[in-house]
Amino acid sequence: MDFRLAPGDVSAIRFGVSPGHELCHAVRVLQRPADHPLQWGWLRGVRERVPREAFALFAVLVRESGYFPDFLTTTPTWDLVPADEAARLREIPDDGMRVDLGKVAARSTGARREAVLHLLDDLPRARAMIADAWLELWYALVAPVWPQLERILRADIAVRARRITTDGISVMVEGLHHRIGWHDGALRVRLTQHSEVLDCRGTGIVLVPSVLGGTGPMVLTEPPAQPTVFYPAQGVTENWATDATALADALGALLGSARAAILLGAHDARTTSQVAADVGLAISTASHHLGVLRDAGLVASRRDGARVLHLRTPLGEALVGAGV
């Protein structure tokens, strides 16, 4: 699969996060746990709360491997709100649903094929069922670990973005996965069951790291989705689902509890007074700790009118992501 870009078209590549992609792979992991040893820690925490009917529906849509409906993964962005995914699913056009479910049916046999055809018979009902199941599965399987999962994704993106500025696009792309490379101005993904050359000039490419989908790259190529490449995030270990308290303790041992708390909360830009209130410190004390974190390159500060806003740097993202 070749995604072709114009020479020097750096702005055509951006990164995103896809809650829908993670949820689909959560369903995939539950179907075949033995294939996903790095997810066993997560599995131990969720296997007792899997909603049966919602899981049964998604197990029809998401096979143990291979294709699943494109409409389940919206064009990923940096600041997508997970609950918005379910709202979007309720508005999928009939034509898009019909095409994607038709692909699933064509790749299915027996009872699974009959179940997909039944969904195709009543698209409004299918649309509502899928959206409801998405939310139920999300809150049971992914929402409890979303803070940990999102930290890993943001850390991966921060490191990749920095690599573009220091080493260039081709070096960054070559480091995404052994089946992804850069060849004659194209991002090339080696797939087992699909071959295509796609001209991305004017549309660009979205690169999306994944924690639960860590077995290899996947692609989205058909409109209305923007050309997208999903790849395994770096730094995923069997302990990635460690809870937030354990992460705060680990960072606290390194930085001190106050600075660790400030760094963990710096995923969104905040003023000094907001930081102080969040952590329960005097403004002067928070300002001192922010200065230390800034000097260490973990937090960046910028003026916004009369305010100064503080945000984690790529190095800070990498440190927090590695903390799991």
N, C-alpha and C positions, 0 to 999 in steps of 0.2 A: 504494500500500500504506500504510494508516494503522494505526499502533500507538497505540491510545488509552490514556491514563493518567488517573488521578484528579487533580483540581486540586492542585497543590502536592506531588505525590508524588515528591519528589526521590530518596528512597531506592529507588524502583523502577528507577532507571537505574544500571547498574554496567558496568565494563569488564572485558574478558578478552582472552586470547591463545589462538590456535588453531593449533597445529602442523599439524593435519590440513588446515586450510584452506590454509596455505602450501604444503604438499606437493601438494595437488590443483592449485594454480595453477602450481607448478613443472612438472607434467606438461602443463598447458595451454600454458605458455610454450614448452616444447620442441616442441609440435605446430605452433605458428604464431609463430616468433620475430619475424617482421616487424611483428607487432602490438604488440610489447613492447620498444621501444628502450631503456627504462630498465633492462632486465634483461640487456642484451648483455654487460656486464662479468661478471655471474654466469654467463651461458651459456658464455663462453670458458673458464671454469674447470671446468665440469661436463660438457660435451658429449662428452668422450672417455671418461667413466666411467659412462655411462647403462647400467644393466642391461637387456638387451634384452627378456627374457621378462616381467619385472616391469613394465617400461614398456608393453609391448604390452597386458597385462591392464588397466592403469590407463587407457590410451588408449581402451579400450572403455568404461570407466565414466565418464571425464571427457572430455567433448567439448571442442572448441576454444572453445566459448562455450555459455552457457545452463546448464541444470540438470545437476547431478551428485548422486549419492545423498547424502541427508541424513546417513546413518550414518557417512559419512567425516569428518564434523566434529562431534565431541562438543560438548556445551554448554561453551563456553570458560570458563576460570577464569584467575586471575592467576598461579598457581603450578603449572600443569599440567606434568608430566614427559612429554616427547615419547614415550619408550618405552612409557608407559602407554597411549598411543593404540592401539598394536598389540594389547596385551593386551585392551583393551576390544572391539576388532573381533572377537576370537575368541568373544565372548559376546553378539553381537547376536542378539536374538530372531528367529526365523524370520519372524514376521509383519512385522516392520519391514523385514527384508531383501527380502521378497517385494514389499512395496509400493514400495520405492524402486527396486529393479531393474525392476519393472513399469513405472515411470515412464520409466526409461531406455530400455526396449524400445519403449515407445509413441512415443518421440522419435527412434527409430533406423530405419534401413532396411538392406537387403542383408546383407553379412557381419557388420556390427556388430550388427544385430538378432539374427542367428542366434547370435552369441557370447554375448549377454546371455541369450537363452532357454536356452542350454546351461548357463549358471550357475544359472538358476532351476530346472533339472531336478535339481540335486544341491546343495542349500543348505549342508550340512555341508562338502562339498568346496570349494565356492565361498568359504565363510567362511574356511577355512584358507588357501586360495590368496591371498585378498585381504590377510589379516593378514601373511602371509609377504612378499608383494610390497610392502606398506606399509613394512615394516622395511628391506627391501633398497633401496628407493628413498630412504627417509629418510637412511640412512647414506651413500648415494652422492651425493645431490643437495642436501640441506638441512643435515644435521648439520655439515658442514665450515664453513658460514657462519652457523650458528644464533646464535653469540654476537653477531655484527654485526647480524643480523636482529632478534634480541630487544632489543638496545639501542635500535634505532629504534622498535620497538613500545612499549617502556616509556617512552621519551621522549615519544612521541605521547600516550600515556595520561596522563602527568604534566601535560602542557600542557593537555589537554582538561579534566582534573579541576580544575586551577587556574582555568580559565575559568568553570567552573560556579560556583565560590565568588565570583569577582569580577564576572561579567557575567550569570549565570543560565543555566538550562538551554536556553532558546530560542536565545540567542546562540551557545552552544557547539554546539548541534545544527546551526544554520544554517552553521557553519563546517566541518562534516564533509565535505561534497561539494556541488556545485551541484545534484545531484538529490535531496538530503536537506534537509528543512526542518521547521519547526514551524508547525502550523496548528490553531487551535482546540483546544488541549490534546492534540494528537496529533503523534507523530513521523511524518512523511510521507516515503516513499521512492518516487520516480517510476521505475517499472519498465516495460519494453516489452511483456512477455508475461504479466503477472499483475496482478490487481486484487483487493483484499481489505481489509476493515476488521476489525482484531483487537483485542479488549478485553484489555489487559495488566494491568488492575488485579488485584492479588493474585499476579501472576506476574513482572511487571517486564520490563525489556528489557536485553539484554546488547549492548554496543557493542564491536566487535572491529576494531581497525586491521589492515591487511594490507600487506605489502611486495610480495610476488609477485603478489597479486591487486589490482593498482593501477589497473585500467582503469575501475572503477566499483563502485557498491554492490551487494550481494547480501543476501538475507534468508533466515532460517529461521523458519517459522511453525507447523509441525506438531509436536504432542507425539510423543515425550517431550521433545524439545528445548525449551528455554526460548526465547521469542521473541528473535531475534538479528538484528542488522544488522552486516554486514561493510562496512567503508569503507576507501579508500586512506589509508595512513599518510602524514603530512606529512614532508617532509625527505628523500624518496627521490630520489637522483640516480643517474646511470649508474655511479657509483663506490661504491655502498652496500656492495658485497661486499669492500671493502678489508680486508686482513687485520688481525688484532689488533695486530701489530707496528707497522704504519703508523699505526694510530689512537693507540697509545701514544706514538709519536714526535711526532705532531701535537699531542697534549695536553701532552706533555713540553715542547715548545717554548713553550707558553703558560703552563703552571703550574710547570714544573720536573719532572724525572723522578720524584722521590719522591712528590710530591703527585698527579701524574697516575696513578701506580700505585695509590695509596690510593683515589683517586676511582673508578678502573676496577673495583676490588675491592669497592666499597661498595654493590653491588646487593643484597647480603644483610647483615643486621645483624651486626656483629662488635664484640668488645671491643677495647680499646686494645692489649692484649697479643696478640690474634689478628692485628690489623692489623700490628703490629710484626713478627710472625713471618712473615706473608704477604709483606711487602715487604723483609724482611731489615734492619730498623732496630732501634736501641735503643728501648725503650718510651718514654723521655723524648723522643726525637726524633720518634717517631710521634705522640706526644701534641701536640707543638708543631705539626706539619703538620696534624693534625686540627683544631686550634684555628684555624689560618689558613683552612682550607676551611670551617669552621663560620662564621667571621666573614664570609666571602664569600657565605654562603647556599647553599653547594654540598653540605654535609653537615649532618645534624641528629643531635644526641646526646641520648639519654634514659637515665635510670637504671632499671635492672631489678634490684631488690634491691641486692646489693653491687656489681653490675657496671654499667658504662656502655657502652651499645651505640651504634654509629655507622652511619648509613645515608644514602645519597644522597637529597637533597631533589628536588622536582620540577624546580627550576632545574638541579641537578646532572644529573638524568636528561636534560634537554633539551640540556645542553652535551655530554654523552657521546654522545647520539644524533646530534647535529649534527656530531660529529667525523668521521663517515664521509663 
